Amino acid sequence: MKGVGRISGVLFDWDGVLLDSLGARFNVYNKIFTRMGTRQLTKDQFLKLQSPNWYEFYSKLGLPTSMWKQVDDEWMRLYRDENPGLHPDAMKCLAVLTRSRFRLALVSNGSKVRVEGELRRFGLRRFFLSVSCGEKKEERSPPPSCS
């Protein structure tokens, strides 16, 4: 095709793309809801309601905004005990793309402290020229178009 340049970079999301974190997120939220005395979610309910914008998720669950900070704080505390792993081919994919001279960047709605820590734990930080994390509600990524 005339006028179309060669692709030179790849942008990755972290949670659910490279990091297999769905189970960990499900576990943490149900621990929080148990402590708060609210209903437990089934995996199907969680998949239907969850969103990259966790405030949208809280809203769908009917949590009053006055509880959102408490849930956020508890989530960060409990998530530290979870140990989600990488998707099986994540390391191989990043290595192949790097060897092929693609420039890689990472975006995440997750906190910078958490995401950077996980990247270091898995030895992946070296692959990314840039890592951008979202700390504010208005910076959330759109919902995934496929799973």
N, C-alpha and C positions, 0 to 999 in steps of 0.2 A: 504494500500500500504506500503510495507516494505521500510524503509529508509526515509519516508517523515515525517517531523516534523509537529507539530501543529502550525497553524498560531497564532502569538502572537501580531501582530501589524497591524495597518491600516494607510495608508498614504492618506490624503485628499488633493485635490486642493481646493482653496477658491472660486474664481469667477466662477460662473456658476455651481458649485457643491454644496457647502453649502450656499453661498450667491447668491441670485437670482438677479444678476447684469446686465443681458443682456439689459434690457430696459433702465437702467440708462446709460450704455455705449453708446447705440444708441442715446439717447437724447443729451448727452454731445457732441458727435462727430457732430451731425447735428447742434447744436448751434455754434460750432467752424467753421464748413464749411460755415454757413450763414454769420458769421462775416468776414470770409476771402473772401467771394464773390465766393466761389466754389459751386458746385452742391450739392443739398440735396440728401441723400440716402434714398431709400425706405427700409423697414424692410427686404425684400427679398434680395436686393442688399447688405445690411449690413451683413446679415447672410452668404451670399456667399463669400464676400471679407474679413471679419474680421478674425483676427488671434490672438493667444496668444502673438505672436511677433508683437507688434504694428508697428514696423518699416517695417515689411513685409506688413502690412496693408497699411501704408502710401505709400509704393512703388507701390502697386497694384492700389492705387488711383491716382498715377502719381504726388504726392506731391514732389517737389524738396527737396533734403536733407537739403538745407539751411533753410527750414521751419520747420523741424522736432522738433527742440528744442522749438520753439514758440508754436507748437501744443501741445507738452508734457506739457509745463508750463500752457497753457490755460486749458488743460484737467484737471490737478490737481486742478486748481482754481475752475472750473465749477463743477467738480464732488462733491466737498464739499456740494453743494446745493442739491444733489440727496440723496435720502434715500432708497436705495434698502433694501429689507427685506431678511430674511432667507428663503430658500426653506421650504415648510410646515413641513416636517418631520426631518429637520436637527437637532434640539435640541434633539428630542426623540432618533434619531439614535445614536448621540454622547453619550447620557446618558446610553442607553442600552449597547453599546460597552464598556463604562467605567465600568459599573457594572459587565460586563462579564470579566473584567480584561484585556482587550485588551489595548495595548499601542498605543496612537494616536499621529500622527504628521501631520503637515500642510505645504504645499508648495504653493507658489503663485508667479506669475510674477509681482504682484503689489508691490508698494513701501512699505517698512517696516512701515513707519509712518501711511499710510492709512490702511493697513491690521491689524496692531496691534490695531489701534483706533477702527476699526469695531469689532474686537474680543472683546475688552473691552465693547463697546456699547451693544453688545448682550450677554455679560456674558459668552463667550465661551473660553476665554483664558485658564481657569482652566482645560479644557479637554486635552490640548496638551502638551506633554512632550517637543516638539520641534516645532518651527515655522521658516521656511526658506523662505525669500522673495528675489526676483530677482530685482536688480537695474541696471544690465548691460545687454546689448543686447545679448551677447553670453550665458546668463544664462536662456533664455526663455525656457519654456517647449514646447514639441512638440504639434502640433495641436491635439485636441481631436479626438478619433477614432469613437465616437458615440455621439449623443446628447440626 
